[in-house]
Amino acid sequence: MADFLDTLGDEAPAGPGPGSAPSGGVGAGGNGMALMDVSIDIVAVLGTAELKISQILQLGRGAVVELERLIGEPVELRAERQLVARGEVVVIEDKLAVQITEVIKNKL
């Protein structure tokens, strides 16, 4: 019986090595192409503010909330809360847009 178990151990397939893509991932023979059609929301963060609940409850029409970002600082583009790029606010016809100035390389 021990010989049989030893033989199984020798024939067991090796797992993925360091730096290899997991099975079914982007690097797995085209299977990742299905991901290219998935839509996700992109959020442009103009700035943030920290308010107490009592301050939020007092907000009304015409209230001004001061943001921590200064004029001229780039806005952040986030996908699923993850920072993916920074850019400048621009106007295209009658709509706001963000012109990307920096793409963030994520550490995976």
Summary of the structure (lengths in Angstrom):
residues: 108
radius of gyration: 24.7
end to end distance: 43.3
largest distance: 80.8
contacts: 170
relative contact order: 0.12
helix: 20%
strand: 27%
